[in-house]
Every structure is written in structure tokens, then in C-alpha cells.
């Protein structure tokens, strides 16, 4: 199994998780982070670092977020690796508690 970044990350892109990842499995897009399922070692150190609780084990992804498993895998193939923490998006605080953010995802 792997870990998955869910919709909660969209338009926030906090990168606290990136600093603790021992295998650099995070990939960066314009307004979202994804986890490369081929690189993730399922260590779970990223989960408590996410301030919006966007990361979870694949087996725990709720039904309304199942689509994010495929989205993470697909986007990870083309997005560059991110290995160092960066500032969150400028309007992250405004978006962090919103739901239904999939239409906002920039691929």
C-alpha cells in the first residue's frame, strides 16, 4: 500500500510533509502535492505533518476521495520531485477548510 494526498491539499499545498519524507516521494504541481505510489514506503511520517489532514494510507481513503488514488498515481508520473519545504500558497488559509476542491486542481 501507499499513502495518498486527498482533495484537502488542493489550493493549500502546505509542504511540511516534504521535509520528513525519507524517500522523497512527493511531487509538486501548481496548487497540489501528490505522492508517487512507486516511491512511497508507507512509513506514515508525513501524516501528522499535514496541517489540513490531507494525507492518509490508501486503505483509509474515504469513499468520496477514492478518485484521488488514481489522480496521485497519474500526476506523479509527470510532476517534478519536491524535497524541501516551501511556503504554502498565498491564499492557503482561505482554502484549508473548504471541501469539494477537485474542480480547482490544476493539472
FIKE-527031 format. One line per field, with one value per atom (N, C-alpha, C, CB): residue in one letter; atom name; residue number from 1; z, y, x. Coordinates in nm, 3 decimals, decimal comma, padded with zeros to 5 digits, m for minus. Each point is the difference from the previous one (the first is absolute). Glycine has a CB too. Layout:
% residues N
residu: A / ...
atome: CA / ...
num: NUM / ...
Z: Z / ...
Y: Y / ...
X: X / ...
% end
This chain:
% residues 107
residu: X / X / X / X / X / X / X / X / X / X / X / X / X / X / X / X / X / X / X / X / X / X / X / X / X / X / X / X / X / X / X / X / X / X / X / X / X / X / X / X / X / X / X / X / X / X / X / X / X / X / X / X / X / X / X / X / X / X / X / X / X / X / X / X / X / X / X / X / X / X / X / X / X / X / X / X / X / X / X / X / X / X / X / X / X / X / X / X / X / X / X / X / X / X / X / X / X / X / X / X / X / X / X / X / X / X / X / X / X / X / X / X / X / X / X / X / X / X / X / X / X / X / X / X / X / X / X / X / X / X / X / X / X / X / X / X / X / X / X / X / X / X / X / X / X / X / X / X / X / X / X / X / X / X / X / X / X / X / X / X / X / X / X / X / X / X / X / X / X / X / X / X / X / X / X / X / X / X / X / X / X / X / X / X / X / X / X / X / X / X / X / X / X / X / X / X / X / X / X / X / X / X / X / X / X / X / X / X / X / X / X / X / X / X / X / X / X / X / X / X / X / X / X / X / X / X / X / X / X / X / X / X / X / X / X / X / X / X / X / X / X / X / X / X / X / X / X / X / X / X / X / X / X / X / X / X / X / X / X / X / X / X / X / X / X / X / X / X / X / X / X / X / X / X / X / X / X / X / X / X / X / X / X / X / X / X / X / X / X / X / X / X / X / X / X / X / X / X / X / X / X / X / X / X / X / X / X / X / X / X / X / X / X / X / X / X / X / X / X / X / X / X / X / X / X / X / X / X / X / X / X / X / X / X / X / X / X / X / X / X / X / X / X / X / X / X / X / X / X / X / X / X / X / X / X / X / X / X / X / X / X / X / X / X / X / X / X / X / X / X / X / X / X / X / X / X / X / X / X / X / X / X / X / X / X / X / X / X / X / X / X / X / X / X / X / X / X / X / X / X / X / X / X / X / X / X / X / X / X / X / X / X / X / X / X / X / X / X / X / X / X / X / X / X / X / X / X / X
atome: N / CA / C / CB / N / CA / C / CB / N / CA / C / CB / N / CA / C / CB / N / CA / C / CB / N / CA / C / CB / N / CA / C / CB / N / CA / C / CB / N / CA / C / CB / N / CA / C / CB / N / CA / C / CB / N / CA / C / CB / N / CA / C / CB / N / CA / C / CB / N / CA / C / CB / N / CA / C / CB / N / CA / C / CB / N / CA / C / CB / N / CA / C / CB / N / CA / C / CB / N / CA / C / CB / N / CA / C / CB / N / CA / C / CB / N / CA / C / CB / N / CA / C / CB / N / CA / C / CB / N / CA / C / CB / N / CA / C / CB / N / CA / C / CB / N / CA / C / CB / N / CA / C / CB / N / CA / C / CB / N / CA / C / CB / N / CA / C / CB / N / CA / C / CB / N / CA / C / CB / N / CA / C / CB / N / CA / C / CB / N / CA / C / CB / N / CA / C / CB / N / CA / C / CB / N / CA / C / CB / N / CA / C / CB / N / CA / C / CB / N / CA / C / CB / N / CA / C / CB / N / CA / C / CB / N / CA / C / CB / N / CA / C / CB / N / CA / C / CB / N / CA / C / CB / N / CA / C / CB / N / CA / C / CB / N / CA / C / CB / N / CA / C / CB / N / CA / C / CB / N / CA / C / CB / N / CA / C / CB / N / CA / C / CB / N / CA / C / CB / N / CA / C / CB / N / CA / C / CB / N / CA / C / CB / N / CA / C / CB / N / CA / C / CB / N / CA / C / CB / N / CA / C / CB / N / CA / C / CB / N / CA / C / CB / N / CA / C / CB / N / CA / C / CB / N / CA / C / CB / N / CA / C / CB / N / CA / C / CB / N / CA / C / CB / N / CA / C / CB / N / CA / C / CB / N / CA / C / CB / N / CA / C / CB / N / CA / C / CB / N / CA / C / CB / N / CA / C / CB / N / CA / C / CB / N / CA / C / CB / N / CA / C / CB / N / CA / C / CB / N / CA / C / CB / N / CA / C / CB / N / CA / C / CB / N / CA / C / CB / N / CA / C / CB / N / CA / C / CB / N / CA / C / CB / N / CA / C / CB / N / CA / C / CB / N / CA / C / CB / N / CA / C / CB / N / CA / C / CB / N / CA / C / CB / N / CA / C / CB / N / CA / C / CB / N / CA / C / CB / N / CA / C / CB / N / CA / C / CB / N / CA / C / CB / N / CA / C / CB / N / CA / C / CB
num: 1 / 1 / 1 / 1 / 2 / 2 / 2 / 2 / 3 / 3 / 3 / 3 / 4 / 4 / 4 / 4 / 5 / 5 / 5 / 5 / 6 / 6 / 6 / 6 / 7 / 7 / 7 / 7 / 8 / 8 / 8 / 8 / 9 / 9 / 9 / 9 / 10 / 10 / 10 / 10 / 11 / 11 / 11 / 11 / 12 / 12 / 12 / 12 / 13 / 13 / 13 / 13 / 14 / 14 / 14 / 14 / 15 / 15 / 15 / 15 / 16 / 16 / 16 / 16 / 17 / 17 / 17 / 17 / 18 / 18 / 18 / 18 / 19 / 19 / 19 / 19 / 20 / 20 / 20 / 20 / 21 / 21 / 21 / 21 / 22 / 22 / 22 / 22 / 23 / 23 / 23 / 23 / 24 / 24 / 24 / 24 / 25 / 25 / 25 / 25 / 26 / 26 / 26 / 26 / 27 / 27 / 27 / 27 / 28 / 28 / 28 / 28 / 29 / 29 / 29 / 29 / 30 / 30 / 30 / 30 / 31 / 31 / 31 / 31 / 32 / 32 / 32 / 32 / 33 / 33 / 33 / 33 / 34 / 34 / 34 / 34 / 35 / 35 / 35 / 35 / 36 / 36 / 36 / 36 / 37 / 37 / 37 / 37 / 38 / 38 / 38 / 38 / 39 / 39 / 39 / 39 / 40 / 40 / 40 / 40 / 41 / 41 / 41 / 41 / 42 / 42 / 42 / 42 / 43 / 43 / 43 / 43 / 44 / 44 / 44 / 44 / 45 / 45 / 45 / 45 / 46 / 46 / 46 / 46 / 47 / 47 / 47 / 47 / 48 / 48 / 48 / 48 / 49 / 49 / 49 / 49 / 50 / 50 / 50 / 50 / 51 / 51 / 51 / 51 / 52 / 52 / 52 / 52 / 53 / 53 / 53 / 53 / 54 / 54 / 54 / 54 / 55 / 55 / 55 / 55 / 56 / 56 / 56 / 56 / 57 / 57 / 57 / 57 / 58 / 58 / 58 / 58 / 59 / 59 / 59 / 59 / 60 / 60 / 60 / 60 / 61 / 61 / 61 / 61 / 62 / 62 / 62 / 62 / 63 / 63 / 63 / 63 / 64 / 64 / 64 / 64 / 65 / 65 / 65 / 65 / 66 / 66 / 66 / 66 / 67 / 67 / 67 / 67 / 68 / 68 / 68 / 68 / 69 / 69 / 69 / 69 / 70 / 70 / 70 / 70 / 71 / 71 / 71 / 71 / 72 / 72 / 72 / 72 / 73 / 73 / 73 / 73 / 74 / 74 / 74 / 74 / 75 / 75 / 75 / 75 / 76 / 76 / 76 / 76 / 77 / 77 / 77 / 77 / 78 / 78 / 78 / 78 / 79 / 79 / 79 / 79 / 80 / 80 / 80 / 80 / 81 / 81 / 81 / 81 / 82 / 82 / 82 / 82 / 83 / 83 / 83 / 83 / 84 / 84 / 84 / 84 / 85 / 85 / 85 / 85 / 86 / 86 / 86 / 86 / 87 / 87 / 87 / 87 / 88 / 88 / 88 / 88 / 89 / 89 / 89 / 89 / 90 / 90 / 90 / 90 / 91 / 91 / 91 / 91 / 92 / 92 / 92 / 92 / 93 / 93 / 93 / 93 / 94 / 94 / 94 / 94 / 95 / 95 / 95 / 95 / 96 / 96 / 96 / 96 / 97 / 97 / 97 / 97 / 98 / 98 / 98 / 98 / 99 / 99 / 99 / 99 / 100 / 100 / 100 / 100 / 101 / 101 / 101 / 101 / 102 / 102 / 102 / 102 / 103 / 103 / 103 / 103 / 104 / 104 / 104 / 104 / 105 / 105 / 105 / 105 / 106 / 106 / 106 / 106 / 107 / 107 / 107 / 107
Z: 00,000 / 00,000 / 00,000 / 00,122 / m00,151 / m00,004 / 00,073 / m00,221 / 00,229 / 00,057 / m00,113 / 00,213 / m00,184 / m00,102 / 00,052 / m00,092 / 00,005 / 00,032 / m00,053 / m00,009 / 00,096 / m00,037 / m00,040 / 00,156 / m00,190 / m00,047 / 00,099 / m00,128 / 00,255 / 00,100 / m00,031 / 00,169 / m00,244 / m00,034 / m00,112 / 00,070 / m00,152 / m00,116 / 00,045 / m00,129 / 00,067 / 00,024 / 00,136 / m00,145 / 00,213 / 00,124 / m00,022 / 00,141 / m00,172 / m00,030 / 00,111 / m00,241 / 00,362 / 00,110 / m00,026 / 00,168 / m00,142 / m00,033 / 00,124 / m00,216 / 00,330 / 00,123 / m00,016 / 00,135 / m00,209 / m00,022 / m00,076 / 00,000 / m00,087 / m00,085 / 00,083 / m00,185 / 00,288 / 00,084 / 00,070 / 00,033 / m00,002 / 00,079 / m00,084 / 00,184 / m00,311 / m00,085 / m00,021 / m00,117 / 00,158 / m00,013 / m00,142 / 00,235 / m00,323 / m00,135 / m00,110 / 00,087 / m00,051 / m00,097 / m00,102 / 00,028 / 00,022 / m00,090 / m00,037 / 00,102 / m00,051 / m00,033 / m00,134 / 00,244 / m00,318 / m00,128 / 00,009 / m00,128 / 00,059 / 00,014 / m00,130 / 00,174 / m00,161 / m00,110 / 00,036 / m00,066 / m00,018 / 00,024 / 00,131 / m00,245 / 00,281 / 00,122 / 00,082 / m00,118 / 00,108 / 00,066 / 00,008 / m00,084 / 00,187 / 00,008 / m00,020 / 00,158 / m00,212 / m00,016 / 00,053 / m00,201 / 00,228 / 00,044 / m00,112 / 00,245 / m00,281 / m00,101 / 00,065 / m00,126 / 00,084 / 00,064 / m00,022 / m00,028 / m00,074 / m00,023 / 00,091 / m00,236 / 00,295 / 00,087 / 00,149 / m00,184 / 00,216 / 00,141 / 00,068 / m00,059 / 00,178 / 00,074 / 00,115 / m00,060 / 00,062 / 00,098 / 00,144 / m00,160 / 00,180 / 00,135 / 00,088 / m00,098 / 00,037 / 00,069 / 00,074 / 00,023 / m00,036 / 00,072 / m00,053 / 00,043 / m00,163 / m00,058 / 00,056 / m00,207 / 00,250 / 00,042 / 00,109 / m00,059 / 00,170 / 00,104 / m00,036 / 00,162 / m00,266 / m00,040 / m00,080 / 00,000 / m00,060 / m00,086 / 00,083 / m00,177 / 00,167 / 00,082 / m00,042 / 00,037 / m00,154 / m00,044 / m00,007 / m00,130 / 00,186 / 00,004 / m00,139 / 00,231 / m00,328 / m00,138 / m00,036 / m00,058 / 00,144 / m00,033 / 00,084 / m00,062 / m00,007 / 00,073 / m00,075 / 00,094 / m00,022 / m00,068 / m00,104 / 00,207 / m00,315 / m00,109 / 00,050 / m00,158 / 00,249 / 00,050 / 00,087 / m00,009 / 00,054 / 00,083 / m00,076 / 00,190 / m00,319 / m00,079 / m00,002 / m00,145 / 00,188 / 00,002 / m00,141 / 00,214 / m00,222 / m00,128 / m00,090 / 00,113 / m00,054 / m00,083 / m00,047 / 00,124 / m00,087 / m00,041 / m00,075 / 00,198 / m00,226 / m00,069 / m00,132 / 00,107 / m00,176 / m00,128 / 00,015 / m00,075 / 00,196 / 00,023 / m00,008 / 00,144 / m00,127 / m00,012 / m00,142 / 00,179 / m00,276 / m00,141 / m00,037 / m00,056 / 00,106 / m00,030 / 00,051 / 00,012 / 00,110 / 00,053 / m00,091 / 00,235 / m00,273 / m00,084 / m00,137 / 00,120 / m00,180 / m00,133 / 00,001 / m00,058 / 00,153 / 00,004 / 00,040 / 00,056 / 00,028 / 00,045 / m00,116 / 00,219 / m00,327 / m00,116 / m00,072 / m00,025 / 00,035 / m00,078 / 00,083 / m00,170 / 00,297 / 00,082 / 00,060 / 00,051 / m00,030 / 00,056 / 00,149 / m00,175 / 00,218 / 00,142 / 00,079 / m00,058 / 00,178 / 00,093 / 00,125 / m00,091 / 00,133 / 00,112 / 00,115 / m00,165 / 00,146 / 00,106 / 00,019 / m00,053 / 00,175 / 00,036 / m00,069 / 00,220 / m00,265 / m00,061 / 00,070 / m00,224 / 00,208 / 00,058 / m00,065 / 00,049 / 00,029 / m00,054 / m00,101 / 00,215 / m00,290 / m00,095 / 00,075 / m00,158 / 00,095 / 00,070 / 00,062 / m00,157 / 00,095 / 00,054 / 00,066 / m00,177 / 00,221 / 00,061 / 00,121 / m00,079 / 00,162 / 00,119 / m00,038 / 00,121 / m00,231 / m00,046 / m00,051 / m00,060 / 00,009 / m00,061 / 00,090 / m00,212 / 00,321 / 00,075 / 00,056 / 00,056 / m00,027 / 00,057 / m00,102 / 00,216 / m00,341 / m00,103 / m00,048 / m00,070 / 00,024 / m00,056 / m00,147 / 00,226 / m00,294 / m00,142 / m00,087 / 00,072 / m00,047 / m00,072 / m00,129 / 00,220 / m00,257 / m00,120 / m00,125 / 00,100 / m00,123 / m00,119 / m00,002 / m00,008 / 00,122 / 00,012 / m00,034 / 00,173 / m00,185 / m00,025 / m00,138 / 00,148 / m00,147 / m00,125 / m00,033 / 00,044 / m00,154 / m00,039 / m00,097 / 00,037
Y: m00,120 / 00,120 / 00,126 / m00,126 / 00,235 / 00,128 / 00,104 / m00,060 / 00,178 / 00,110 / 00,087 / m00,005 / 00,076 / 00,078 / 00,141 / m00,209 / 00,307 / 00,138 / 00,023 / 00,081 / m00,036 / 00,019 / 00,145 / m00,188 / 00,214 / 00,132 / 00,113 / m00,114 / 00,082 / 00,105 / 00,081 / m00,144 / 00,086 / 00,068 / 00,104 / m00,205 / 00,187 / 00,087 / 00,145 / m00,190 / 00,279 / 00,144 / 00,038 / 00,015 / m00,111 / 00,029 / m00,026 / m00,061 / m00,065 / m00,046 / 00,035 / 00,027 / m00,064 / 00,008 / m00,107 / 00,088 / m00,059 / m00,095 / m00,053 / 00,119 / m00,111 / m00,053 / m00,148 / 00,168 / m00,240 / m00,144 / m00,032 / m00,024 / 00,112 / m00,021 / m00,010 / 00,123 / m00,041 / 00,002 / m00,133 / 00,242 / m00,317 / m00,121 / m00,128 / 00,116 / m00,106 / m00,120 / m00,055 / 00,088 / m00,212 / m00,057 / m00,045 / m00,070 / 00,061 / m00,050 / 00,100 / m00,228 / 00,349 / 00,105 / m00,045 / 00,087 / m00,135 / m00,050 / 00,106 / m00,223 / 00,344 / 00,105 / 00,064 / 00,043 / m00,012 / 00,069 / 00,128 / m00,219 / 00,323 / 00,133 / 00,046 / 00,056 / m00,017 / 00,063 / 00,145 / m00,220 / 00,292 / 00,142 / 00,031 / 00,025 / m00,109 / 00,031 / m00,125 / 00,197 / m00,299 / m00,128 / m00,080 / 00,000 / m00,081 / m00,097 / m00,139 / 00,149 / m00,238 / m00,138 / m00,091 / 00,060 / m00,182 / m00,101 / m00,101 / 00,032 / m00,058 / m00,100 / m00,138 / 00,157 / m00,235 / m00,129 / m00,100 / 00,041 / m00,020 / m00,089 / 00,031 / m00,022 / 00,140 / 00,042 / m00,007 / 00,147 / m00,130 / 00,002 / m00,133 / 00,166 / m00,160 / m00,123 / m00,023 / 00,031 / 00,046 / m00,021 / 00,020 / m00,160 / 00,255 / 00,022 / 00,085 / m00,018 / 00,098 / 00,080 / 00,122 / m00,209 / 00,243 / 00,117 / 00,130 / m00,125 / 00,125 / 00,121 / 00,032 / m00,046 / m00,054 / 00,020 / 00,106 / m00,237 / 00,228 / 00,101 / 00,139 / m00,184 / 00,193 / 00,129 / 00,085 / m00,108 / 00,049 / 00,073 / 00,080 / m00,176 / 00,308 / 00,082 / m00,006 / 00,149 / m00,209 / m00,011 / m00,146 / 00,212 / m00,302 / m00,143 / m00,056 / 00,033 / 00,004 / m00,042 / m00,133 / 00,238 / m00,292 / m00,122 / m00,116 / 00,137 / m00,250 / m00,119 / m00,126 / 00,128 / m00,240 / m00,126 / m00,030 / m00,087 / 00,026 / m00,030 / m00,076 / m00,005 / m00,089 / m00,080 / 00,080 / m00,197 / 00,315 / 00,084 / 00,115 / m00,060 / 00,070 / 00,109 / m00,017 / 00,019 / 00,083 / m00,012 / m00,011 / 00,131 / m00,186 / m00,024 / 00,121 / m00,171 / 00,289 / 00,120 / 00,054 / 00,054 / m00,122 / 00,041 / m00,110 / 00,151 / m00,262 / m00,113 / 00,043 / m00,153 / 00,245 / 00,048 / 00,058 / 00,047 / m00,003 / 00,061 / m00,102 / 00,170 / m00,298 / m00,103 / 00,001 / m00,142 / 00,140 / 00,001 / 00,136 / m00,167 / 00,275 / 00,133 / 00,013 / 00,096 / m00,143 / 00,004 / m00,077 / 00,019 / m00,140 / m00,084 / 00,064 / m00,204 / 00,256 / 00,059 / 00,127 / m00,095 / 00,184 / 00,126 / m00,021 / 00,117 / m00,215 / m00,026 / m00,036 / m00,076 / 00,023 / m00,039 / 00,120 / m00,200 / 00,316 / 00,116 / 00,118 / m00,073 / 00,074 / 00,115 / m00,021 / 00,044 / 00,065 / m00,012 / m00,031 / 00,159 / m00,218 / m00,031 / 00,130 / m00,223 / 00,224 / 00,111 / m00,060 / 00,139 / m00,083 / m00,058 / 00,097 / m00,147 / 00,271 / 00,100 / 00,079 / 00,018 / 00,018 / 00,077 / 00,136 / m00,118 / 00,159 / 00,131 / 00,064 / m00,076 / 00,206 / 00,063 / m00,055 / 00,209 / m00,215 / m00,040 / 00,104 / m00,122 / 00,090 / 00,096 / 00,123 / m00,187 / 00,304 / 00,125 / 00,001 / 00,113 / m00,181 / m00,001 / m00,133 / 00,164 / m00,238 / m00,131 / 00,006 / m00,066 / 00,166 / 00,012 / 00,011 / 00,110 / m00,043 / 00,015 / m00,132 / 00,239 / m00,327 / m00,124 / m00,122 / 00,097 / m00,090 / m00,121 / m00,077 / 00,112 / m00,046 / m00,069 / m00,026 / 00,105 / m00,070 / m00,020 / m00,145 / 00,241 / m00,286 / m00,134 / 00,011 / m00,095 / m00,017 / m00,001 / 00,081 / m00,029 / 00,019 / 00,083 / m00,062 / 00,092 / m00,210 / m00,064 / 00,087 / m00,215 / 00,292 / 00,085 / 00,107 / m00,039 / 00,066 / 00,099 / m00,057 / 00,114 / m00,246 / m00,064 / 00,038 / m00,192 / 00,248 / 00,033 / m00,117 / 00,252 / m00,315 / m00,117 / 00,040 / m00,149
X: 00,084 / m00,084 / 00,088 / m00,183 / 00,120 / 00,069 / m00,086 / 00,114 / m00,063 / m00,077 / m00,052 / 00,137 / m00,244 / m00,070 / m00,024 / m00,110 / 00,128 / m00,035 / m00,141 / 00,245 / m00,334 / m00,140 / m00,028 / m00,064 / m00,062 / m00,041 / 00,031 / m00,178 / 00,192 / 00,026 / 00,125 / m00,113 / 00,206 / 00,125 / m00,018 / 00,123 / m00,223 / m00,019 / m00,017 / m00,106 / 00,180 / 00,001 / 00,060 / m00,200 / 00,259 / 00,072 / 00,149 / m00,203 / 00,233 / 00,136 / 00,099 / m00,052 / 00,013 / 00,097 / 00,105 / m00,174 / 00,299 / 00,106 / 00,073 / 00,027 / m00,090 / 00,060 / 00,036 / m00,133 / 00,050 / 00,017 / 00,129 / m00,247 / 00,286 / 00,117 / 00,127 / m00,114 / 00,124 / 00,121 / 00,028 / m00,040 / m00,064 / 00,019 / 00,005 / m00,114 / 00,085 / m00,004 / 00,141 / m00,206 / 00,230 / 00,135 / 00,035 / m00,021 / m00,078 / 00,028 / m00,035 / m00,041 / 00,006 / m00,031 / m00,106 / 00,233 / m00,346 / m00,105 / m00,104 / 00,036 / m00,022 / m00,097 / 00,033 / m00,036 / m00,069 / 00,011 / m00,082 / 00,034 / 00,013 / m00,061 / m00,065 / 00,169 / m00,295 / m00,071 / m00,027 / m00,105 / 00,033 / m00,024 / m00,073 / m00,006 / m00,094 / m00,075 / m00,034 / m00,093 / 00,180 / m00,028 / 00,130 / m00,240 / 00,252 / 00,110 / m00,059 / 00,134 / m00,056 / m00,042 / 00,110 / m00,143 / 00,107 / 00,097 / 00,017 / m00,061 / 00,185 / 00,029 / m00,016 / 00,160 / m00,259 / m00,024 / 00,114 / m00,242 / 00,324 / 00,113 / 00,118 / m00,075 / 00,076 / 00,110 / m00,035 / 00,077 / m00,204 / m00,045 / 00,029 / m00,179 / 00,239 / 00,031 / m00,098 / 00,241 / m00,348 / m00,107 / 00,047 / m00,104 / 00,194 / 00,054 / m00,092 / 00,227 / m00,313 / m00,101 / 00,054 / m00,126 / 00,252 / 00,051 / m00,059 / 00,210 / m00,261 / m00,058 / m00,139 / 00,130 / m00,202 / m00,139 / m00,015 / m00,043 / 00,114 / m00,020 / 00,052 / 00,013 / 00,069 / 00,057 / m00,097 / 00,222 / m00,323 / m00,092 / m00,101 / 00,027 / m00,024 / m00,090 / m00,147 / 00,193 / m00,222 / m00,140 / m00,045 / 00,028 / 00,050 / m00,034 / m00,032 / m00,086 / 00,167 / m00,025 / 00,066 / m00,017 / 00,102 / 00,075 / m00,051 / 00,203 / m00,225 / m00,044 / 00,042 / m00,195 / 00,198 / 00,030 / m00,108 / 00,119 / m00,079 / m00,094 / m00,123 / 00,193 / m00,172 / m00,112 / m00,097 / 00,150 / m00,111 / m00,086 / m00,066 / 00,146 / m00,121 / m00,058 / m00,152 / 00,210 / m00,284 / m00,146 / m00,059 / m00,003 / m00,116 / m00,065 / m00,008 / m00,127 / 00,106 / m00,013 / 00,135 / m00,208 / 00,317 / 00,135 / 00,074 / 00,006 / m00,071 / 00,064 / 00,064 / m00,166 / 00,104 / 00,054 / 00,140 / m00,232 / 00,268 / 00,130 / 00,115 / m00,113 / 00,083 / 00,105 / 00,055 / m00,111 / 00,023 / 00,042 / 00,062 / m00,181 / 00,123 / 00,053 / 00,143 / m00,232 / 00,260 / 00,136 / 00,095 / m00,090 / 00,051 / 00,087 / 00,024 / m00,086 / m00,020 / 00,013 / 00,086 / m00,223 / 00,197 / 00,074 / 00,146 / m00,214 / 00,240 / 00,137 / 00,092 / m00,091 / 00,035 / 00,081 / 00,061 / m00,146 / 00,080 / 00,044 / 00,048 / m00,159 / 00,126 / 00,039 / 00,138 / m00,242 / 00,316 / 00,136 / m00,002 / 00,080 / 00,027 / 00,019 / 00,017 / 00,105 / m00,157 / 00,023 / 00,062 / m00,197 / 00,309 / 00,076 / 00,023 / 00,109 / m00,149 / 00,019 / m00,130 / 00,247 / m00,270 / m00,119 / 00,001 / m00,010 / m00,108 / m00,021 / m00,119 / 00,095 / m00,111 / m00,119 / m00,127 / 00,134 / m00,240 / m00,131 / m00,045 / m00,061 / m00,042 / m00,054 / m00,050 / m00,065 / 00,070 / m00,036 / m00,139 / 00,150 / m00,245 / m00,137 / m00,035 / m00,065 / 00,164 / m00,022 / m00,093 / 00,225 / m00,210 / m00,085 / m00,147 / 00,188 / m00,217 / m00,139 / m00,056 / 00,049 / 00,035 / m00,044 / 00,010 / 00,069 / 00,003 / 00,034 / m00,120 / 00,209 / m00,319 / m00,116 / m00,110 / 00,055 / m00,032 / m00,102 / 00,001 / 00,020 / m00,134 / m00,013 / m00,039 / m00,066 / 00,065 / m00,038 / 00,094 / m00,233 / 00,362 / 00,098 / 00,053 / 00,062 / m00,108 / 00,054 / m00,008 / m00,066 / m00,042 / m00,002 / 00,111 / m00,244 / 00,304 / 00,107 / 00,138 / m00,135 / 00,145 / 00,129 / 00,054 / m00,066 / 00,187 / 00,069 / 00,092 / m00,012 / m00,013 / 00,079 / 00,105 / m00,192
% end
